[in-house]
Amino acid sequence: MRNIWIDEVRASTRRGQTFVDEEAGLAVGASGGQEERAALGDVDRALARLPEEQREAVVLVMVEGWSYKEAAEIVGCPVGTLNSRLVRGRDALMALLGEAA
């Protein structure tokens, strides 16, 4: 029970530090700037090219802010498997976007 509580506190703290309010996220790329739209389109296309399992891991952890344990429970796999999918997906995403891994 103690470990579950610690995990939840860490996850909520991490979400609070990493992500902005949902309303603030709605404005991303909506400024009308072509550069923002192009960047969002590039990320969307790169995500679409990932295998489904990797895309799912990347979205749950990096976009939605779930902890590894929570994301593993959502997809129904061990934490180690989720971690492997996330690492591979993140590396592939960075390669597709032309960033150094």
Gaussian input, Z-matrix of N, CA and C with variables (Angstrom, degrees):
# hf/3-21g

backbone

0 1
 N
 C     1     B1
 C     2     B2     1     A1
 N     3     B3     2     A2     1     D1
 C     4     B4     3     A3     2     D2
 C     5     B5     4     A4     3     D3
 N     6     B6     5     A5     4     D4
 C     7     B7     6     A6     5     D5
 C     8     B8     7     A7     6     D6
 N     9     B9     8     A8     7     D7
 C    10    B10     9     A9     8     D8
 C    11    B11    10    A10     9     D9
 N    12    B12    11    A11    10    D10
 C    13    B13    12    A12    11    D11
 C    14    B14    13    A13    12    D12
 N    15    B15    14    A14    13    D13
 C    16    B16    15    A15    14    D14
 C    17    B17    16    A16    15    D15
 N    18    B18    17    A17    16    D16
 C    19    B19    18    A18    17    D17
 C    20    B20    19    A19    18    D18
 N    21    B21    20    A20    19    D19
 C    22    B22    21    A21    20    D20
 C    23    B23    22    A22    21    D21
 N    24    B24    23    A23    22    D22
 C    25    B25    24    A24    23    D23
 C    26    B26    25    A25    24    D24
 N    27    B27    26    A26    25    D25
 C    28    B28    27    A27    26    D26
 C    29    B29    28    A28    27    D27
 N    30    B30    29    A29    28    D28
 C    31    B31    30    A30    29    D29
 C    32    B32    31    A31    30    D30
 N    33    B33    32    A32    31    D31
 C    34    B34    33    A33    32    D32
 C    35    B35    34    A34    33    D33
 N    36    B36    35    A35    34    D34
 C    37    B37    36    A36    35    D35
 C    38    B38    37    A37    36    D36
 N    39    B39    38    A38    37    D37
 C    40    B40    39    A39    38    D38
 C    41    B41    40    A40    39    D39
 N    42    B42    41    A41    40    D40
 C    43    B43    42    A42    41    D41
 C    44    B44    43    A43    42    D42
 N    45    B45    44    A44    43    D43
 C    46    B46    45    A45    44    D44
 C    47    B47    46    A46    45    D45
 N    48    B48    47    A47    46    D46
 C    49    B49    48    A48    47    D47
 C    50    B50    49    A49    48    D48
 N    51    B51    50    A50    49    D49
 C    52    B52    51    A51    50    D50
 C    53    B53    52    A52    51    D51
 N    54    B54    53    A53    52    D52
 C    55    B55    54    A54    53    D53
 C    56    B56    55    A55    54    D54
 N    57    B57    56    A56    55    D55
 C    58    B58    57    A57    56    D56
 C    59    B59    58    A58    57    D57
 N    60    B60    59    A59    58    D58
 C    61    B61    60    A60    59    D59
 C    62    B62    61    A61    60    D60
 N    63    B63    62    A62    61    D61
 C    64    B64    63    A63    62    D62
 C    65    B65    64    A64    63    D63
 N    66    B66    65    A65    64    D64
 C    67    B67    66    A66    65    D65
 C    68    B68    67    A67    66    D66
 N    69    B69    68    A68    67    D67
 C    70    B70    69    A69    68    D68
 C    71    B71    70    A70    69    D69
 N    72    B72    71    A71    70    D70
 C    73    B73    72    A72    71    D71
 C    74    B74    73    A73    72    D72
 N    75    B75    74    A74    73    D73
 C    76    B76    75    A75    74    D74
 C    77    B77    76    A76    75    D75
 N    78    B78    77    A77    76    D76
 C    79    B79    78    A78    77    D77
 C    80    B80    79    A79    78    D78
 N    81    B81    80    A80    79    D79
 C    82    B82    81    A81    80    D80
 C    83    B83    82    A82    81    D81
 N    84    B84    83    A83    82    D82
 C    85    B85    84    A84    83    D83
 C    86    B86    85    A85    84    D84
 N    87    B87    86    A86    85    D85
 C    88    B88    87    A87    86    D86
 C    89    B89    88    A88    87    D87
 N    90    B90    89    A89    88    D88
 C    91    B91    90    A90    89    D89
 C    92    B92    91    A91    90    D90
 N    93    B93    92    A92    91    D91
 C    94    B94    93    A93    92    D92
 C    95    B95    94    A94    93    D93
 N    96    B96    95    A95    94    D94
 C    97    B97    96    A96    95    D95
 C    98    B98    97    A97    96    D96
 N    99    B99    98    A98    97    D97
 C   100   B100    99    A99    98    D98
 C   101   B101   100   A100    99    D99
 N   102   B102   101   A101   100   D100
 C   103   B103   102   A102   101   D101
 C   104   B104   103   A103   102   D102
 N   105   B105   104   A104   103   D103
 C   106   B106   105   A105   104   D104
 C   107   B107   106   A106   105   D105
 N   108   B108   107   A107   106   D106
 C   109   B109   108   A108   107   D107
 C   110   B110   109   A109   108   D108
 N   111   B111   110   A110   109   D109
 C   112   B112   111   A111   110   D110
 C   113   B113   112   A112   111   D111
 N   114   B114   113   A113   112   D112
 C   115   B115   114   A114   113   D113
 C   116   B116   115   A115   114   D114
 N   117   B117   116   A116   115   D115
 C   118   B118   117   A117   116   D116
 C   119   B119   118   A118   117   D117
 N   120   B120   119   A119   118   D118
 C   121   B121   120   A120   119   D119
 C   122   B122   121   A121   120   D120
 N   123   B123   122   A122   121   D121
 C   124   B124   123   A123   122   D122
 C   125   B125   124   A124   123   D123
 N   126   B126   125   A125   124   D124
 C   127   B127   126   A126   125   D125
 C   128   B128   127   A127   126   D126
 N   129   B129   128   A128   127   D127
 C   130   B130   129   A129   128   D128
 C   131   B131   130   A130   129   D129
 N   132   B132   131   A131   130   D130
 C   133   B133   132   A132   131   D131
 C   134   B134   133   A133   132   D132
 N   135   B135   134   A134   133   D133
 C   136   B136   135   A135   134   D134
 C   137   B137   136   A136   135   D135
 N   138   B138   137   A137   136   D136
 C   139   B139   138   A138   137   D137
 C   140   B140   139   A139   138   D138
 N   141   B141   140   A140   139   D139
 C   142   B142   141   A141   140   D140
 C   143   B143   142   A142   141   D141
 N   144   B144   143   A143   142   D142
 C   145   B145   144   A144   143   D143
 C   146   B146   145   A145   144   D144
 N   147   B147   146   A146   145   D145
 C   148   B148   147   A147   146   D146
 C   149   B149   148   A148   147   D147
 N   150   B150   149   A149   148   D148
 C   151   B151   150   A150   149   D149
 C   152   B152   151   A151   150   D150
 N   153   B153   152   A152   151   D151
 C   154   B154   153   A153   152   D152
 C   155   B155   154   A154   153   D153
 N   156   B156   155   A155   154   D154
 C   157   B157   156   A156   155   D155
 C   158   B158   157   A157   156   D156
 N   159   B159   158   A158   157   D157
 C   160   B160   159   A159   158   D158
 C   161   B161   160   A160   159   D159
 N   162   B162   161   A161   160   D160
 C   163   B163   162   A162   161   D161
 C   164   B164   163   A163   162   D162
 N   165   B165   164   A164   163   D163
 C   166   B166   165   A165   164   D164
 C   167   B167   166   A166   165   D165
 N   168   B168   167   A167   166   D166
 C   169   B169   168   A168   167   D167
 C   170   B170   169   A169   168   D168
 N   171   B171   170   A170   169   D169
 C   172   B172   171   A171   170   D170
 C   173   B173   172   A172   171   D171
 N   174   B174   173   A173   172   D172
 C   175   B175   174   A174   173   D173
 C   176   B176   175   A175   174   D174
 N   177   B177   176   A176   175   D175
 C   178   B178   177   A177   176   D176
 C   179   B179   178   A178   177   D177
 N   180   B180   179   A179   178   D178
 C   181   B181   180   A180   179   D179
 C   182   B182   181   A181   180   D180
 N   183   B183   182   A182   181   D181
 C   184   B184   183   A183   182   D182
 C   185   B185   184   A184   183   D183
 N   186   B186   185   A185   184   D184
 C   187   B187   186   A186   185   D185
 C   188   B188   187   A187   186   D186
 N   189   B189   188   A188   187   D187
 C   190   B190   189   A189   188   D188
 C   191   B191   190   A190   189   D189
 N   192   B192   191   A191   190   D190
 C   193   B193   192   A192   191   D191
 C   194   B194   193   A193   192   D192
 N   195   B195   194   A194   193   D193
 C   196   B196   195   A195   194   D194
 C   197   B197   196   A196   195   D195
 N   198   B198   197   A197   196   D196
 C   199   B199   198   A198   197   D197
 C   200   B200   199   A199   198   D198
 N   201   B201   200   A200   199   D199
 C   202   B202   201   A201   200   D200
 C   203   B203   202   A202   201   D201
 N   204   B204   203   A203   202   D202
 C   205   B205   204   A204   203   D203
 C   206   B206   205   A205   204   D204
 N   207   B207   206   A206   205   D205
 C   208   B208   207   A207   206   D206
 C   209   B209   208   A208   207   D207
 N   210   B210   209   A209   208   D208
 C   211   B211   210   A210   209   D209
 C   212   B212   211   A211   210   D210
 N   213   B213   212   A212   211   D211
 C   214   B214   213   A213   212   D212
 C   215   B215   214   A214   213   D213
 N   216   B216   215   A215   214   D214
 C   217   B217   216   A216   215   D215
 C   218   B218   217   A217   216   D216
 N   219   B219   218   A218   217   D217
 C   220   B220   219   A219   218   D218
 C   221   B221   220   A220   219   D219
 N   222   B222   221   A221   220   D220
 C   223   B223   222   A222   221   D221
 C   224   B224   223   A223   222   D222
 N   225   B225   224   A224   223   D223
 C   226   B226   225   A225   224   D224
 C   227   B227   226   A226   225   D225
 N   228   B228   227   A227   226   D226
 C   229   B229   228   A228   227   D227
 C   230   B230   229   A229   228   D228
 N   231   B231   230   A230   229   D229
 C   232   B232   231   A231   230   D230
 C   233   B233   232   A232   231   D231
 N   234   B234   233   A233   232   D232
 C   235   B235   234   A234   233   D233
 C   236   B236   235   A235   234   D234
 N   237   B237   236   A236   235   D235
 C   238   B238   237   A237   236   D236
 C   239   B239   238   A238   237   D237
 N   240   B240   239   A239   238   D238
 C   241   B241   240   A240   239   D239
 C   242   B242   241   A241   240   D240
 N   243   B243   242   A242   241   D241
 C   244   B244   243   A243   242   D242
 C   245   B245   244   A244   243   D243
 N   246   B246   245   A245   244   D244
 C   247   B247   246   A246   245   D245
 C   248   B248   247   A247   246   D246
 N   249   B249   248   A248   247   D247
 C   250   B250   249   A249   248   D248
 C   251   B251   250   A250   249   D249
 N   252   B252   251   A251   250   D250
 C   253   B253   252   A252   251   D251
 C   254   B254   253   A253   252   D252
 N   255   B255   254   A254   253   D253
 C   256   B256   255   A255   254   D254
 C   257   B257   256   A256   255   D255
 N   258   B258   257   A257   256   D256
 C   259   B259   258   A258   257   D257
 C   260   B260   259   A259   258   D258
 N   261   B261   260   A260   259   D259
 C   262   B262   261   A261   260   D260
 C   263   B263   262   A262   261   D261
 N   264   B264   263   A263   262   D262
 C   265   B265   264   A264   263   D263
 C   266   B266   265   A265   264   D264
 N   267   B267   266   A266   265   D265
 C   268   B268   267   A267   266   D266
 C   269   B269   268   A268   267   D267
 N   270   B270   269   A269   268   D268
 C   271   B271   270   A270   269   D269
 C   272   B272   271   A271   270   D270
 N   273   B273   272   A272   271   D271
 C   274   B274   273   A273   272   D272
 C   275   B275   274   A274   273   D273
 N   276   B276   275   A275   274   D274
 C   277   B277   276   A276   275   D275
 C   278   B278   277   A277   276   D276
 N   279   B279   278   A278   277   D277
 C   280   B280   279   A279   278   D278
 C   281   B281   280   A280   279   D279
 N   282   B282   281   A281   280   D280
 C   283   B283   282   A282   281   D281
 C   284   B284   283   A283   282   D282
 N   285   B285   284   A284   283   D283
 C   286   B286   285   A285   284   D284
 C   287   B287   286   A286   285   D285
 N   288   B288   287   A287   286   D286
 C   289   B289   288   A288   287   D287
 C   290   B290   289   A289   288   D288
 N   291   B291   290   A290   289   D289
 C   292   B292   291   A291   290   D290
 C   293   B293   292   A292   291   D291
 N   294   B294   293   A293   292   D292
 C   295   B295   294   A294   293   D293
 C   296   B296   295   A295   294   D294
 N   297   B297   296   A296   295   D295
 C   298   B298   297   A297   296   D296
 C   299   B299   298   A298   297   D297
 N   300   B300   299   A299   298   D298
 C   301   B301   300   A300   299   D299
 C   302   B302   301   A301   300   D300

   B1=1.4451
   B2=1.5300
   B3=1.3114
   B4=1.4611
   B5=1.5303
   B6=1.3289
   B7=1.4623
   B8=1.5263
   B9=1.3183
   B10=1.4595
   B11=1.5230
   B12=1.3275
   B13=1.4556
   B14=1.5299
   B15=1.3210
   B16=1.4674
   B17=1.5245
   B18=1.3425
   B19=1.4659
   B20=1.5226
   B21=1.3100
   B22=1.4673
   B23=1.5241
   B24=1.3136
   B25=1.4692
   B26=1.5260
   B27=1.3134
   B28=1.4668
   B29=1.5250
   B30=1.3251
   B31=1.4587
   B32=1.5246
   B33=1.3121
   B34=1.4661
   B35=1.5203
   B36=1.3256
   B37=1.4651
   B38=1.5225
   B39=1.3157
   B40=1.4661
   B41=1.5233
   B42=1.3131
   B43=1.4654
   B44=1.5218
   B45=1.3165
   B46=1.4507
   B47=1.5120
   B48=1.3080
   B49=1.4636
   B50=1.5228
   B51=1.3030
   B52=1.4514
   B53=1.5143
   B54=1.3014
   B55=1.4469
   B56=1.5283
   B57=1.3142
   B58=1.4504
   B59=1.5239
   B60=1.3163
   B61=1.4592
   B62=1.5220
   B63=1.3146
   B64=1.4669
   B65=1.5247
   B66=1.3168
   B67=1.4652
   B68=1.5236
   B69=1.3292
   B70=1.4573
   B71=1.5255
   B72=1.3067
   B73=1.4545
   B74=1.5167
   B75=1.3248
   B76=1.4557
   B77=1.5197
   B78=1.3279
   B79=1.4559
   B80=1.5229
   B81=1.3228
   B82=1.4555
   B83=1.5208
   B84=1.2978
   B85=1.4559
   B86=1.5119
   B87=1.3224
   B88=1.4551
   B89=1.5144
   B90=1.3265
   B91=1.4596
   B92=1.5197
   B93=1.3064
   B94=1.4495
   B95=1.5144
   B96=1.3434
   B97=1.4523
   B98=1.5170
   B99=1.3047
   B100=1.4560
   B101=1.5174
   B102=1.3267
   B103=1.4615
   B104=1.5246
   B105=1.3482
   B106=1.4591
   B107=1.5249
   B108=1.3025
   B109=1.4646
   B110=1.5215
   B111=1.3160
   B112=1.4669
   B113=1.5240
   B114=1.3370
   B115=1.4661
   B116=1.5245
   B117=1.3337
   B118=1.4592
   B119=1.5232
   B120=1.3067
   B121=1.4534
   B122=1.5214
   B123=1.3425
   B124=1.4682
   B125=1.5195
   B126=1.3319
   B127=1.4611
   B128=1.5244
   B129=1.3054
   B130=1.4635
   B131=1.5266
   B132=1.3305
   B133=1.4684
   B134=1.5244
   B135=1.3330
   B136=1.4653
   B137=1.5301
   B138=1.3255
   B139=1.4682
   B140=1.5252
   B141=1.3112
   B142=1.4637
   B143=1.5273
   B144=1.3173
   B145=1.4692
   B146=1.5240
   B147=1.3310
   B148=1.4625
   B149=1.5272
   B150=1.3351
   B151=1.4667
   B152=1.5331
   B153=1.3110
   B154=1.4666
   B155=1.5329
   B156=1.3334
   B157=1.4671
   B158=1.5197
   B159=1.3317
   B160=1.4635
   B161=1.5197
   B162=1.3326
   B163=1.4685
   B164=1.5273
   B165=1.3246
   B166=1.4599
   B167=1.5283
   B168=1.3292
   B169=1.4598
   B170=1.5267
   B171=1.3252
   B172=1.4703
   B173=1.5248
   B174=1.3101
   B175=1.4677
   B176=1.5301
   B177=1.3202
   B178=1.4652
   B179=1.5255
   B180=1.3215
   B181=1.4650
   B182=1.5228
   B183=1.3229
   B184=1.4601
   B185=1.5278
   B186=1.3114
   B187=1.4686
   B188=1.5229
   B189=1.3303
   B190=1.4590
   B191=1.5241
   B192=1.3292
   B193=1.4591
   B194=1.5179
   B195=1.3321
   B196=1.4565
   B197=1.5254
   B198=1.3164
   B199=1.4608
   B200=1.5245
   B201=1.3214
   B202=1.4550
   B203=1.5303
   B204=1.3147
   B205=1.4665
   B206=1.5278
   B207=1.3307
   B208=1.4646
   B209=1.5293
   B210=1.3162
   B211=1.4644
   B212=1.5294
   B213=1.3275
   B214=1.4659
   B215=1.5268
   B216=1.3289
   B217=1.4616
   B218=1.5218
   B219=1.3187
   B220=1.4627
   B221=1.5278
   B222=1.3370
   B223=1.4713
   B224=1.5228
   B225=1.3304
   B226=1.4600
   B227=1.5140
   B228=1.3262
   B229=1.4617
   B230=1.5307
   B231=1.3372
   B232=1.4694
   B233=1.5300
   B234=1.3232
   B235=1.4644
   B236=1.5263
   B237=1.3188
   B238=1.4622
   B239=1.5215
   B240=1.3178
   B241=1.4662
   B242=1.5190
   B243=1.3240
   B244=1.4548
   B245=1.5204
   B246=1.3224
   B247=1.4594
   B248=1.5248
   B249=1.3333
   B250=1.4675
   B251=1.5274
   B252=1.3226
   B253=1.4675
   B254=1.5272
   B255=1.3288
   B256=1.4590
   B257=1.5231
   B258=1.3195
   B259=1.4644
   B260=1.5289
   B261=1.3358
   B262=1.4667
   B263=1.5280
   B264=1.3128
   B265=1.4629
   B266=1.5106
   B267=1.3206
   B268=1.4639
   B269=1.5250
   B270=1.3479
   B271=1.4650
   B272=1.5266
   B273=1.3307
   B274=1.4621
   B275=1.5235
   B276=1.3128
   B277=1.4639
   B278=1.5272
   B279=1.3123
   B280=1.4701
   B281=1.5237
   B282=1.3360
   B283=1.4603
   B284=1.5393
   B285=1.3216
   B286=1.4611
   B287=1.5246
   B288=1.3227
   B289=1.4662
   B290=1.5237
   B291=1.3461
   B292=1.4638
   B293=1.4977
   B294=1.3371
   B295=1.4495
   B296=1.5132
   B297=1.3229
   B298=1.4706
   B299=1.5138
   B300=1.3131
   B301=1.4630
   B302=1.4968
   A1=110.07
   A2=115.84
   A3=120.88
   A4=110.61
   A5=116.88
   A6=120.89
   A7=111.96
   A8=116.38
   A9=120.15
   A10=110.10
   A11=116.66
   A12=120.73
   A13=110.31
   A14=117.02
   A15=120.98
   A16=110.32
   A17=117.31
   A18=121.06
   A19=111.03
   A20=116.74
   A21=120.57
   A22=111.23
   A23=117.49
   A24=120.77
   A25=109.81
   A26=116.79
   A27=120.67
   A28=111.07
   A29=116.35
   A30=120.11
   A31=111.02
   A32=117.52
   A33=119.60
   A34=110.96
   A35=116.73
   A36=120.12
   A37=109.81
   A38=116.66
   A39=121.52
   A40=110.50
   A41=116.74
   A42=119.56
   A43=110.95
   A44=116.66
   A45=120.61
   A46=112.94
   A47=117.65
   A48=121.61
   A49=112.10
   A50=117.47
   A51=121.28
   A52=113.31
   A53=117.46
   A54=119.98
   A55=111.61
   A56=114.84
   A57=121.45
   A58=108.72
   A59=116.07
   A60=120.55
   A61=110.08
   A62=115.11
   A63=120.61
   A64=111.27
   A65=116.64
   A66=120.05
   A67=111.12
   A68=117.14
   A69=120.18
   A70=110.68
   A71=116.90
   A72=120.86
   A73=112.94
   A74=116.62
   A75=119.80
   A76=111.78
   A77=116.94
   A78=120.77
   A79=112.64
   A80=118.47
   A81=121.02
   A82=109.17
   A83=115.49
   A84=120.81
   A85=114.14
   A86=117.11
   A87=120.36
   A88=112.62
   A89=117.14
   A90=120.04
   A91=111.55
   A92=116.20
   A93=119.69
   A94=112.14
   A95=116.60
   A96=119.85
   A97=111.24
   A98=115.03
   A99=119.44
   A100=111.59
   A101=117.26
   A102=120.02
   A103=111.19
   A104=117.14
   A105=120.67
   A106=110.82
   A107=116.48
   A108=120.29
   A109=110.96
   A110=116.41
   A111=120.07
   A112=110.78
   A113=116.52
   A114=120.20
   A115=110.76
   A116=117.33
   A117=120.42
   A118=111.18
   A119=116.37
   A120=120.29
   A121=111.89
   A122=116.13
   A123=120.52
   A124=110.89
   A125=116.43
   A126=120.53
   A127=110.35
   A128=117.02
   A129=121.07
   A130=111.29
   A131=116.71
   A132=120.28
   A133=111.17
   A134=117.07
   A135=120.62
   A136=110.26
   A137=116.91
   A138=120.03
   A139=110.98
   A140=116.94
   A141=121.08
   A142=111.71
   A143=117.69
   A144=121.28
   A145=112.78
   A146=117.55
   A147=120.08
   A148=109.94
   A149=116.95
   A150=118.75
   A151=109.43
   A152=116.65
   A153=121.24
   A154=112.93
   A155=117.42
   A156=120.31
   A157=111.17
   A158=117.81
   A159=120.78
   A160=110.76
   A161=116.21
   A162=120.18
   A163=110.67
   A164=115.87
   A165=121.11
   A166=110.71
   A167=117.51
   A168=121.51
   A169=110.93
   A170=117.05
   A171=121.22
   A172=110.63
   A173=116.72
   A174=120.11
   A175=110.87
   A176=117.23
   A177=119.58
   A178=112.19
   A179=117.31
   A180=120.50
   A181=111.93
   A182=117.56
   A183=120.10
   A184=113.95
   A185=117.05
   A186=119.88
   A187=111.02
   A188=116.20
   A189=120.77
   A190=113.26
   A191=117.57
   A192=120.33
   A193=116.13
   A194=118.10
   A195=120.35
   A196=109.13
   A197=116.36
   A198=120.40
   A199=108.30
   A200=116.93
   A201=120.21
   A202=110.10
   A203=116.09
   A204=120.71
   A205=110.98
   A206=116.31
   A207=120.31
   A208=111.14
   A209=116.09
   A210=120.14
   A211=110.69
   A212=116.57
   A213=120.20
   A214=110.60
   A215=116.92
   A216=120.14
   A217=111.07
   A218=117.18
   A219=121.25
   A220=110.83
   A221=116.34
   A222=119.23
   A223=112.52
   A224=116.85
   A225=120.40
   A226=114.32
   A227=116.49
   A228=120.28
   A229=108.64
   A230=117.34
   A231=119.83
   A232=110.82
   A233=116.27
   A234=121.68
   A235=110.61
   A236=117.96
   A237=121.35
   A238=112.26
   A239=116.32
   A240=120.77
   A241=110.20
   A242=116.11
   A243=119.52
   A244=110.36
   A245=117.14
   A246=121.26
   A247=110.66
   A248=117.24
   A249=121.16
   A250=110.91
   A251=116.37
   A252=120.33
   A253=110.85
   A254=115.75
   A255=120.10
   A256=111.14
   A257=117.26
   A258=120.88
   A259=110.11
   A260=116.42
   A261=119.47
   A262=111.29
   A263=116.31
   A264=120.10
   A265=112.49
   A266=116.67
   A267=120.56
   A268=110.61
   A269=116.88
   A270=120.31
   A271=111.24
   A272=116.63
   A273=120.47
   A274=110.73
   A275=116.62
   A276=121.01
   A277=110.53
   A278=115.75
   A279=119.28
   A280=110.99
   A281=117.32
   A282=120.72
   A283=110.82
   A284=116.70
   A285=120.74
   A286=111.73
   A287=115.74
   A288=120.02
   A289=112.57
   A290=115.50
   A291=119.72
   A292=114.77
   A293=117.67
   A294=121.04
   A295=109.16
   A296=116.93
   A297=121.28
   A298=109.35
   A299=116.10
   A300=120.62
   A301=111.46
   D1=-39.67
   D2=179.26
   D3=-60.99
   D4=-44.79
   D5=-179.15
   D6=-65.06
   D7=-37.86
   D8=177.64
   D9=-63.42
   D10=-42.33
   D11=178.75
   D12=-63.33
   D13=-44.80
   D14=179.59
   D15=-61.46
   D16=-43.90
   D17=178.04
   D18=-59.28
   D19=-43.74
   D20=-178.83
   D21=-65.43
   D22=-42.63
   D23=178.76
   D24=-62.41
   D25=-45.28
   D26=179.39
   D27=-61.82
   D28=-44.16
   D29=-178.66
   D30=-64.09
   D31=-44.14
   D32=-178.88
   D33=-68.33
   D34=-36.25
   D35=177.13
   D36=-65.03
   D37=-44.74
   D38=-178.95
   D39=-62.64
   D40=-42.70
   D41=178.92
   D42=-62.69
   D43=-38.79
   D44=179.89
   D45=-68.17
   D46=-30.85
   D47=-178.15
   D48=-85.58
   D49=-30.44
   D50=-171.20
   D51=-93.15
   D52=-35.24
   D53=-170.59
   D54=-115.24
   D55=150.88
   D56=176.94
   D57=-94.14
   D58=173.48
   D59=177.38
   D60=-60.41
   D61=152.62
   D62=-178.91
   D63=-57.96
   D64=-38.26
   D65=-179.32
   D66=-63.23
   D67=-36.81
   D68=178.65
   D69=-68.01
   D70=-33.49
   D71=179.61
   D72=-69.38
   D73=-24.99
   D74=-179.96
   D75=-66.58
   D76=-24.07
   D77=-177.75
   D78=-84.81
   D79=-11.07
   D80=-177.90
   D81=-64.48
   D82=124.73
   D83=178.97
   D84=78.70
   D85=-1.19
   D86=-177.12
   D87=-97.18
   D88=6.12
   D89=-178.60
   D90=-72.14
   D91=-6.86
   D92=179.73
   D93=90.73
   D94=-5.35
   D95=-179.18
   D96=-72.81
   D97=134.86
   D98=-179.09
   D99=-66.42
   D100=-33.23
   D101=-179.15
   D102=-64.42
   D103=-43.23
   D104=179.26
   D105=-63.82
   D106=-43.37
   D107=179.71
   D108=-64.17
   D109=-41.05
   D110=179.26
   D111=-65.00
   D112=-42.10
   D113=-179.98
   D114=-64.20
   D115=-43.92
   D116=177.96
   D117=-63.96
   D118=-38.80
   D119=177.64
   D120=-64.73
   D121=-39.74
   D122=177.79
   D123=-62.20
   D124=-44.94
   D125=179.74
   D126=-64.60
   D127=-42.77
   D128=179.66
   D129=-61.48
   D130=-44.80
   D131=179.25
   D132=-66.38
   D133=-38.62
   D134=179.01
   D135=-65.65
   D136=-43.53
   D137=177.21
   D138=-60.58
   D139=-39.83
   D140=-178.55
   D141=-65.59
   D142=-25.74
   D143=-179.35
   D144=-81.92
   D145=-14.03
   D146=179.04
   D147=-72.64
   D148=150.03
   D149=171.88
   D150=-59.59
   D151=149.83
   D152=-173.88
   D153=-53.97
   D154=-43.28
   D155=-178.05
   D156=-64.09
   D157=-40.01
   D158=178.82
   D159=-70.16
   D160=-42.57
   D161=179.29
   D162=-60.49
   D163=-41.78
   D164=179.51
   D165=-61.77
   D166=-44.59
   D167=179.98
   D168=-64.78
   D169=-44.02
   D170=-179.57
   D171=-62.70
   D172=-45.57
   D173=-177.79
   D174=-66.31
   D175=-46.03
   D176=-177.75
   D177=-62.48
   D178=-43.71
   D179=-174.54
   D180=-87.08
   D181=-49.47
   D182=-172.59
   D183=-84.70
   D184=-29.36
   D185=-178.64
   D186=-97.85
   D187=-51.74
   D188=-176.47
   D189=-80.09
   D190=-22.22
   D191=176.88
   D192=85.19
   D193=15.61
   D194=177.97
   D195=-70.98
   D196=150.89
   D197=173.78
   D198=-72.22
   D199=164.48
   D200=178.83
   D201=-58.42
   D202=-43.62
   D203=-178.64
   D204=-62.79
   D205=-45.01
   D206=-179.98
   D207=-64.26
   D208=-43.47
   D209=-179.65
   D210=-65.06
   D211=-39.25
   D212=178.17
   D213=-62.30
   D214=-40.03
   D215=177.64
   D216=-65.84
   D217=-37.70
   D218=-179.63
   D219=-63.43
   D220=-44.82
   D221=-177.46
   D222=-87.56
   D223=-11.38
   D224=176.90
   D225=76.92
   D226=43.64
   D227=177.93
   D228=-137.81
   D229=164.71
   D230=176.57
   D231=-65.48
   D232=156.19
   D233=-179.10
   D234=-60.07
   D235=-40.05
   D236=179.52
   D237=-61.31
   D238=-39.00
   D239=177.99
   D240=-65.88
   D241=-44.02
   D242=178.29
   D243=-61.57
   D244=-42.44
   D245=179.18
   D246=-59.44
   D247=-44.05
   D248=178.58
   D249=-61.59
   D250=-44.78
   D251=179.37
   D252=-62.66
   D253=-40.08
   D254=-179.56
   D255=-65.54
   D256=-46.20
   D257=-179.35
   D258=-61.68
   D259=-47.45
   D260=179.46
   D261=-63.51
   D262=-42.43
   D263=-179.58
   D264=-66.19
   D265=-42.31
   D266=179.21
   D267=-64.50
   D268=-43.62
   D269=178.76
   D270=-63.59
   D271=-42.40
   D272=179.13
   D273=-65.64
   D274=-40.04
   D275=179.24
   D276=-62.99
   D277=-44.66
   D278=179.16
   D279=-64.20
   D280=-39.45
   D281=177.70
   D282=-64.58
   D283=-41.78
   D284=179.31
   D285=-65.05
   D286=-32.72
   D287=179.91
   D288=-87.63
   D289=-1.55
   D290=176.45
   D291=78.79
   D292=23.13
   D293=178.14
   D294=-101.38
   D295=152.12
   D296=178.63
   D297=-69.16
   D298=134.84
   D299=-179.30
   D300=-82.11

